[in-house]
């Protein structure tokens, strides 16, 4: 499932009304499961489509003043029909009341002129920096990317390109919970049955592939190694000295990854990594991460844009929990801050 469910906006009157279209493609993956013998758009995604229309109406009405706009309440949601493959769901939302940062709207969706879903929605707008101060650093990123998203959906662009080069689709860790510069990094990885690699990997016994556990540990160690040098290096996994798996990682498990630096050389670092489920050891992996330096002429510049790296580290919570060996909070390195400033300057 792609997160964006509005294909194009067909009418928008700021402060009043929006009309938008969602075409249900037969290629959308969730139709394989909902339902195998009667593929239809899930009701919750019909609700989500109405919310997204309301979201864009509120965004445009306030000229994108707030960094976050979320669904606060949904009441009297009624599903009275189906959306089938190759049909268009036409959604409308009308503003009925404005109370501070909350907007009440009446929304509905139709197929071929027949109402298939309706609801009363309350949408809330707020500034991320005020409600979640630890996430204040991503607020400028949110403002500029939301405007880019709106330009695409307003124009009816077929697909969303990477907005700033940042994607979470190859991200096999969820949150950093402990970080000591130059010593260790601990992260959490939650396993969900909805993750695509689990679908067909071992039919009837879904597990997270062990190779992706190694990848998650490499991410954990890579952040640890690269942070120590101010993210000046291009760090890659070049050797797995040992990987032993004691039990499968199953849907519903929360893996706790730990990476500890055991040795540092000019070429890179040796790491001792473990994965636990609760107190149970799940995997033991020894890695060597190398600094590419200038040994590969075909690799130019940073592997990840510095601005995107900083957004990712803030999302993972590195600067919430990161400490020096003396217990002082770690600072954002100058290279990443400069990348962030360049991205802000380049934004329309």
C-alpha positions in Angstrom: 0.0 0.0 0.0 1.3 3.4 -0.9 0.5 6.1 1.7 -1.0 8.6 -0.7 -4.6 7.7 -1.6 -5.6 10.8 -3.4 -4.7 10.7 -7.1 -5.8 14.2 -8.0 -7.7 17.2 -6.7 -10.5 18.2 -9.0 -11.9 21.2 -7.1 -10.7 23.1 -4.0 -12.2 26.2 -2.4 -10.1 27.2 0.5 -12.0 27.4 3.7 -15.0 25.6 2.2 -14.9 22.6 0.0 -12.7 20.0 -1.7 -13.4 17.2 -4.3 -10.8 14.6 -5.2 -10.4 11.3 -7.0 -9.0 7.9 -6.0 -8.8 5.4 -8.8 -8.7 1.8 -7.4 -6.1 0.0 -9.5 -6.4 -3.7 -9.8 -2.6 -3.9 -9.2 -2.9 -2.7 -5.6 -1.4 -5.4 -3.5 -3.8 -5.4 -0.6 -6.6 -6.5 -3.0 -5.0 -10.0 -3.0 -6.0 -10.4 0.6 -9.1 -8.2 0.8 -10.7 -10.4 -0.3 -9.2 -13.2 -2.4 -12.6 -14.1 -3.9 -14.1 -10.6 -3.8 -11.5 -7.9 -4.1 -12.7 -4.5 -2.8 -11.1 -1.5 -1.2 -11.0 -1.9 2.6 -13.5 0.3 4.4 -10.7 1.8 6.5 -8.9 3.0 3.3 -12.1 4.6 2.2 -12.1 6.4 5.5 -8.4 7.3 5.0 -9.2 8.7 1.5 -11.8 11.0 3.0 -9.4 12.1 5.7 -6.7 12.8 3.1 -9.1 15.0 1.2 -9.9 16.9 4.4 -6.2 17.1 5.2 -5.5 18.9 1.9 -8.4 21.2 2.3 -7.3 22.2 5.8 -3.7 22.5 4.6 -4.6 24.8 1.8 -7.1 26.8 3.8 -4.4 27.7 6.4 -1.7 28.1 3.7 0.3 25.3 5.2 0.8 27.2 8.5 1.2 24.1 10.7 3.7 21.3 10.4 1.3 18.6 11.4 -2.4 17.9 10.5 -3.9 14.8 11.9 -7.2 13.0 12.1 -8.5 13.7 15.7 -12.0 12.1 15.5 -14.1 10.2 13.1 -17.8 9.8 14.0 -20.9 8.3 12.4 -18.8 6.5 9.7 -21.1 4.6 7.4 -20.1 2.2 4.7 -23.0 1.7 2.3 -21.3 0.3 -0.8 -18.1 -1.1 -2.3 -15.2 0.3 -4.4 -14.1 -2.4 -6.8 -11.0 -2.6 -9.0 -10.9 -0.1 -11.9 -13.6 2.1 -10.2 -13.2 5.8 -9.2 -13.9 6.8 -5.6 -14.9 10.5 -5.7 -14.5 12.0 -2.2 -15.7 15.4 -1.0 -15.2 17.2 2.3 -16.9 20.4 3.4 -15.8 22.5 6.4 -18.6 23.0 8.9 -16.9 24.5 11.9 -13.5 25.9 12.9 -12.6 25.9 16.6 -9.1 27.0 17.2 -6.8 24.4 15.6 -9.6 21.9 15.1 -11.7 21.8 12.0 -15.0 19.8 11.7 -15.9 18.5 8.2 -18.5 16.4 6.6 -17.1 14.0 4.1 -18.4 11.4 1.8 -17.4 9.2 -1.1 -19.3 8.1 -4.1 -18.9 5.6 -6.9 -20.8 6.2 -10.1 -22.9 8.8 -8.3 -23.9 6.5 -5.4 -22.7 7.2 -1.9 -20.6 4.4 -0.6 -19.1 6.0 2.5 -19.7 9.1 4.7 -18.4 10.5 8.0 -18.0 13.4 10.3 -14.4 14.2 10.7 -12.4 16.4 13.1 -9.0 17.3 11.9 -6.4 18.9 14.2 -3.4 21.1 13.2 -0.4 21.7 15.4 3.3 22.7 15.4 5.5 19.7 16.0 8.0 21.7 17.9 5.4 22.8 20.5 3.9 19.3 21.1 6.9 17.2 20.6 10.0 19.3 21.3 12.4 16.5 20.7 11.2 16.3 17.1 11.5 20.1 16.5 14.5 19.5 14.2 12.4 17.9 11.5 9.8 20.6 11.3 11.4 22.5 8.4 11.6 19.3 6.5 7.9 18.6 7.1 6.9 22.1 5.9 8.8 21.9 2.6 8.0 18.3 1.7 4.2 18.8 2.4 4.2 21.6 -0.1 5.9 19.4 -2.7 3.3 16.7 -2.0 0.5 19.1 -2.5 1.9 20.3 -5.8 1.9 16.8 -7.0 -1.6 15.8 -5.9 -3.0 19.1 -7.1 -1.5 18.4 -10.5 -2.6 14.8 -10.6 0.9 13.5 -10.9 0.9 9.7 -11.4 3.5 8.8 -8.9 5.4 10.3 -6.0 9.2 10.6 -6.5 11.4 10.6 -3.5 10.7 14.1 -2.1 14.2 14.7 -0.7 16.0 11.4 -1.4 14.7 10.0 1.9 13.0 6.7 2.1 12.2 4.3 4.9 11.6 1.3 2.7 15.0 -0.2 3.3 15.2 0.6 7.0 15.4 -2.5 9.2 15.6 -0.7 12.5 12.8 1.4 14.2 14.2 3.3 17.1 17.5 4.0 18.9 17.1 3.4 22.7 20.8 3.7 23.9 23.8 5.3 22.3 27.3 6.0 23.7 29.7 7.6 21.2 32.4 5.2 20.1 31.2 2.4 22.4 27.7 0.9 21.7 24.3 1.4 20.1 21.1 -0.3 21.0 18.0 -0.2 18.8 14.6 -1.8 18.6 13.1 -3.6 15.6 9.4 -4.5 15.7 8.3 -7.3 13.4 4.9 -7.0 11.8 3.0 -9.6 9.8 2.3 -6.8 7.2 6.0 -6.5 6.3 6.4 -7.5 2.7 9.4 -9.9 3.1 7.3 -12.1 5.5 4.5 -12.7 3.0 6.0 -15.4 0.8 9.3 -16.2 2.5 8.2 -19.4 4.4 4.6 -19.9 3.5 2.6 -20.9 6.5 5.5 -20.0 8.9 6.3 -16.3 8.3 9.6 -15.2 9.7 11.9 -12.2 9.1 14.7 -13.4 6.9 17.9 -13.8 8.9 19.8 -11.8 6.2 17.7 -8.8 7.1 18.6 -9.2 10.7 22.2 -8.9 9.7 21.2 -5.8 7.7 19.5 -4.3 10.7 22.6 -4.9 12.8 24.8 -3.4 10.1 22.6 -0.3 10.2 23.0 -0.2 14.0 26.8 -0.6 13.8 27.0 1.8 10.9 25.4 4.6 12.7 27.7 4.0 15.7 30.9 3.9 13.6 30.0 6.9 11.4 28.8 9.1 14.3 32.2 8.8 15.9 33.7 10.5 12.9 31.1 13.2 12.4 29.6 11.3 9.5 32.6 12.3 7.3 33.1 8.7 6.1 31.3 6.5 3.7 30.7 3.4 5.8 29.7 0.0 4.2 29.5 -3.6 5.4 32.4 -5.6 3.9 32.6 -8.7 6.0 30.4 -10.9 8.2 32.9 -12.8 10.3 30.2 -14.9 12.0 26.4 -15.0 12.0 24.7 -17.5 14.3 20.9 -17.6 14.7 19.4 -19.3 17.7 15.7 -18.9 17.0 13.5 -17.4 14.2 12.2 -13.8 14.4 8.4 -14.1 14.3 5.6 -11.6 13.7 4.9 -9.8 17.0 8.5 -10.1 18.2 10.4 -7.1 19.3 14.1 -7.5 18.5 16.7 -5.6 20.5 19.8 -5.1 18.5 23.1 -4.2 20.2 26.3 -3.2 18.4 29.6 -2.8 20.4 32.8 -1.6 18.8 35.5 -4.1 19.5 38.3 -2.6 17.5 39.0 0.4 15.2 41.5 0.6 12.3 42.1 3.2 9.7 40.2 1.1 7.2 37.1 0.6 9.5 35.8 -1.0 12.6 35.1 -4.5 14.1 31.7 -4.9 15.8 30.2 -7.5 18.1 26.5 -7.5 17.5 23.6 -9.4 19.2 19.9 -9.6 18.7 17.6 -10.5 21.7 13.8 -11.1 22.0 13.2 -10.2 25.6 16.0 -11.9 27.5 16.4 -14.6 24.9 19.5 -14.4 22.6 18.2 -14.6 19.1 21.4 -14.0 17.0 25.1 -13.3 17.3 26.8 -11.5 14.5 30.4 -10.2 14.1 30.8 -7.6 11.4 33.5 -5.5 9.8 32.4 -2.1 8.5 34.9 -0.3 6.2 35.5 3.3 5.3 35.4 3.5 1.5 37.8 6.4 1.4 39.0 7.1 -2.2 39.5 3.4 -3.1 36.6 3.3 -5.5 36.6 5.9 -8.2 33.0 5.1 -9.3 31.7 6.1 -5.9 31.5 9.9 -5.7 30.3 12.0 -2.8 28.1 10.9 0.1 26.2 7.6 -0.1 23.2 9.4 1.6 22.6 13.1 1.3 23.7 14.8 4.6 20.3 16.5 5.0 18.5 13.1 4.6 20.9 11.5 7.1 20.0 14.1 9.7 16.3 13.6 9.2 16.7 9.9 9.5 18.8 10.2 12.7 16.2 12.5 14.3 13.4 10.1 13.3 15.3 7.2 14.9 15.9 9.3 18.1 19.7 9.4 18.1 19.8 12.9 19.5 17.2 12.1 22.1 19.3 9.4 23.8 22.8 9.8 22.4 25.6 10.5 25.0 29.3 10.9 25.1 31.3 8.4 27.2 31.3 11.1 29.9 27.5 11.3 29.9 27.1 14.5 28.0 24.5 14.8 25.2 26.0 14.5 21.7 25.7 17.3 19.2 24.7 17.2 15.6 27.9 17.3 13.5 28.6 20.4 11.4 28.5 18.5 8.2 24.9 17.4 8.7 23.8 20.9 9.8 25.4 22.4 6.7 23.5 19.8 4.5 20.3 20.7 6.2 20.8 24.4 5.6 21.6 23.8 1.9 18.4 21.7 1.6 16.3 24.5 3.2 17.9 27.1 0.9 17.2 25.0 -2.2 13.6 24.4 -1.4 10.9 26.3 -3.3 
